[in-house]
Amino acid sequence: MTPSDRVSIVIPARNEAGGLRELLPNLVGTISGAEILVVDDGSTDDTAEVCAEFQVRRLRHHYSLGNGASIKSGTRAVGGEVLIFMDADGQHQPADIPALLEKFAQGYDMVVGARQSGSHAGTHRAVANDIFSRLASWMVMQTVEDLTSGFRIVRADKFRKFLYLLPNGFSYPTTITMSFFRAGFSVGYVPIHTPRRIGKSHIRPFRDGVRFLLIIIKIGTLYSPQRLFLPISAGFFLTGLSYYIYTFLGTGRFTNMSALLFISAILTFLIGIVSEQISALHYKGMDESVEGREPKP
């Protein structure tokens, strides 16, 4: 990052007055001249009063639209060339920003605060994040240390290219991380430790568990379809072949079930090819935005 880069900090908040009261005084002055924007996602607590107390700009949604929608609103409203996203619940520490900026200054397009073991994210969330990160690593053939962390620094021009892909809910970090990898932008990680959140989490395990399952499917179909469809196709083919050998040796017949499994293998493979072409359309024109910036050793 050069001295001429303007920095904007976007903080989505829904009923997080307690967290903001601790975060904002530590954040103000962390980066000289940084623009700070709190996106009030239909809060019914004292969020407005806390922002006014610390003289921080607030953008209000008339009703709750979701964490991803707040990120999109904040991105459209700020003018910085470099964007810092962090949560208002007290888990993202301003003291970690210099380390993220140091990594970012090496030439990365996005730097993510990767939560380490011992961070207070809840057991079910830690397990889910580990599963998602492993899946994403397999999809992009790169190490994804933390797929769902909302604490990140990005180049605004590149981030805005993917706003139309971002969901309104809690999975925006997943989408933007995979989008950057697929577009060939560089992503770096800095280890962080997160304390226990202030206030009550808005994530519901059952509802969001189903949503996270859909995210897994979305990751496969949107970012690397062949790596999802090819194993399924191979599974159908091998099952059909095994069943054919079994029935042929037993009765000397080629059964309808074997034919169905072979046809399913072919159709799944073809769907994967078509999905790969459709996926590529999302990143049409992205090459022109890559300025040959490579991370420094």
N, C-alpha and C positions, 0 to 999 in steps of 0.2 A: 504494500500500500504506500502510495506517495503522499507527501504533505498536502498536495492539492485535492486529494480525495475528500469529499464531504461524506460524513458518517451520519446515518439516521438509525435510531434505536426504536424498534417497534415492539410494543408489549401488549399482547391480547389479554383482556381481563374480564372476567364475569364474576361479580360478587367477590372480589379479591382485595377489598379495602385493607384488611389486616396485612396481607402480604405486601401491598404497595406501600404501606406506611413504613415498612422496614426496608424495602428495596430502593425506593426513590431517593432518600437522602444519601444512600451509599452510591447510587448511580450518578446523581448530578455531580458533574465535575470530574467523573472518571475519565472521560474523553473530552478534551477542551473543544468547545464549540459544537459538540454533537447535538443533533436534533433528537428530542425524545418525544415519542408519541404513544399515549396509552389509548388503545382501542377498547372502549367500553361496550361490551357485547350485551346490552340490555340489562345492566346491573340494577339491583334494587337496594343496594347498600350505600355506603358513604364513599364510593369510588370517586364521584364528582368532587366532593369536598376535599378528599386527599390530594387529587390532582391540582386543585386550586391552591391548596396549602403550600405545595412545593413548586408551584408555578410551572407545571408541566402541561403541555398541550394534550387535550382529550378529544377523541373522535367517538361519537356515540352512535350505536345502533339502537333503533327504536324498540327492538325486541331481539332476543338471542338468535343469532344466525349460525353460530358455531365457531370453533377455534380457527378453522381454515378460512372461513369467510372474514374473520377479523384480520388474519394475516394479509388477505387480498386487499381489504379496505385500507389497511395501514400502508401497504406497498404503493398503492395508487396515490395516497395522500402525502407521502414524504418526498423530499427532493434529493436525498443523498445518493451518491454514486456507490456507496458501500452500505449495506443494510445489516444490522444486528438484530436478530430475533431472540427474545428470551421470555420466559413465563413470569407471571406476577405472583406465583404462589410461594416464593421464597426459596425454591430449589436451585435456581440459577443465580450464581453469585457474581456480582460485578468484579470481584477480585480476580476472576478467571478470564476476564475480557482481554487484559494485556497479553496473556499467553496465546489466546486465539488470534489476536491481531498479529503477534509475532510470526505465527505459522502462516497466516494469511499473506503477510508481507513477502513470503518466499515465492509468491506467484500463483497460489491456488485460487480457483474460482469460487470455491466454497470450503469453509472449515467448520467442522462439527465438534461440539463438546461431547465426547464419548463417556458415558457414565460407567464407572468402574464398580467392581464388586464391593459391597458394603454401602453403596448409595441407597437411600431410602426411597424406593420406587414401588414397594409392595411386591410380594412374592409372585403373584399371578402376572403382574406387568413385567417383572424381570424375566420370567420364563418365556412369556410371549415375545418380548423384545429379542431374546436370544434366538428363538426359533425364526423370527422374521429376518434377523441379521444373517443367520446361516443360509436361509433360503435366498436372500438377496445376493450374498457372496457367490453362491452357486450360479445364480442367474447372470451376473455381470462379470464373473470370473475375476473379481477383485475382492480384497478383504473389506467388508463393511463392518466396522466396529460397533456402530450404534445406529440402527436404521430409523428409530422413532424419536430420537432426541430433538427437542424443539429449540435448543440453544445452539445457534449457528450464525456464521458471518458469510455473506454472499455478495457477489457483484450484482448490483441492481439491474443492469441492462440484460444480463443473462437470466436472472430470476424472473423478470417480467415476461420473458418469452414463454414461460410455462404456466402463467396464471390461469389460463383457460382449462388446464388439466387438473388444477388443484381442487380437491373436494372441499365442501364447507365444514366437514366434521373434523375429527381428531387425526386423520391419517395424512395430513399435508406433508409432514417430514418424510414419510415413506415415498410419496409420489415425487417430491422434488429431488430426493437423493437418487432414485432410480432414473429420473429424467436427465439429471446431470451426467450420470455414468453413460447412459445410452447416447447422449449427444456428444460425448467425448470431452466433456469439461472435467477439470481436475478437482478432486475432492480429498481434503486432508482431515485428520482427526487429532484432537488434543484430549488427553485423559482428564476427566473432572470427577469430583465427588459431590453428590447432591445431598443436602440435609433433608430432614423430614419436612414435608410441605406444610404451609400454614393454611389452616382452614380445611374444608371438606372437598374431596376430589369429585369432579363432575363425571368421571368414568364409571359406568355400571358394568360389572363383569359379564353378565349374561347377554345384555343387549350389544355391548361392544365386542364380546367374544364372537358373536355371529358376524358382526361387522368386520372384525379382523380376519375371519375366515374368508370373507369376500375380498378383502385386501390381498390375501395370498393369491386368489384366483386372478385378481386384477394385475398383480405384479407379473404373473406368468403370461397373461394374454396381451398385456400392453407393452411390456418391455423386452421380453425374450420368448415369444410364443413357441419357437421350435424346441427350446429346452424344456418346455412343459408338455407339448403335444407329442414330441418324438418318443419319450419314454412310455407314454400311454399307448401310442401306436405299437411300439415294440412289445408291450405287455399283451395287447390283443393278439398280435401275430404269434408270439411264442405260446400263448394259451391255445390258440387255434391249432398250431402245429402239433403241440403235445396231445391235444384231444384227437386230432386226426390220426396220429400214430397209434394211440390207444384203441380207437375204434377199428382202424385198419387191421391191426394185429388180432383183435378180438373177433370181428365179424367180417372183415374184408370190405368195409363200406366207407364211403366219404359222406359224412352226415351233414344235415342242414345246420347244425350248431357250428361245425367247423367252418362251413361256408360263411355263416353270419359273423364269426369272429375274424375271419380273413377280410371280409368286406369292411368291418368296423375298423380294422387296422389301416386299410387303404384310405377310408374316409377321414379318419383322425389325422393321418399324415397330410392329406391334401388340405384339410382345414388349417393345420399348422402352417403350411406354406402360404395360404391366403392371408392368415393372421399376421405373418411376418411382413408381408408387403403392406398391409394396412398400418401396422405399427410404424413402419418406416416413414409413412406420410406425416406422422406427428412431428418428425424431426427434419422435414424438408426445409432447406434454407438455413439450417443451424450452422453448417460449415462456414458460411460467410461471416458468422459472428465470432468464430475462434480466431484470435489475433496472434496465434503462434506463441502464446504465453505458456511457458513450461515451468513447473516448480523448480526452484533452485535446490541443488544438493545440500 
